[in-house]
Each structure stands twice: as structure tokens, then as C-alpha cells.
């Protein structure tokens, strides 16, 4: 089975009809957006889908039955993790919840206010 490696980032320049700040999605096989994207917004596809079969990327905000989680890259364990206020430590998918038990409701760049709860 081939692993699908996808990314997304916000444009820092206008690209055709796409205004500055638009999300662009790309793979390693597609054209490279160097110089066109805001690298601080770069997120990688986790390989997981939410309950609506929507791709989950790093920096996505998920709604779960227990509250709101942020998807982060855990450098120590080289893995995507879930971070949440009131948790003593971050958890991995499958440890705290399955991705199918969540809904992507935003991301930390466009909807950071969702993380304040």
C-alpha cells in the first residue's frame, strides 16, 4: 500500500485567481510552491480521516465527544499527536480517541479562538 503524502499551506502571494491567504493543497509529485507559500502555515496530512471522511492535517482543530483537540507534530516521538487543555500530556490517535470519532472544525490559523475554551 502506497502512503499518501500531502501538504497544505496558505499563499503569501496572489496566484492566478487565488488571493493571498488562500489554502493550497499539494503532494510531493506536484509543482513545488517555494516562494509562494507561508511556511509557518505548512501542514502535513496525517493519513487519518474524520467522521465525515475529511482529511486531517497537522494544526487542525478537532471536535470530539470530550471536547476540542489540536493536531500537532510530536518531534520527540516523530508522530502526530492530539493536544488538549486539561490533559497532562499529548496523546496519539488511537490512544485517546480514533480519528473517526472526531470532526475537523477548523485550524489554528483561521480559527484559533476555538482553542480558548
Order of alpha helices (4+ residues) and beta strands (2+ residues): beta-beta-beta-beta-beta-beta-beta-beta-beta
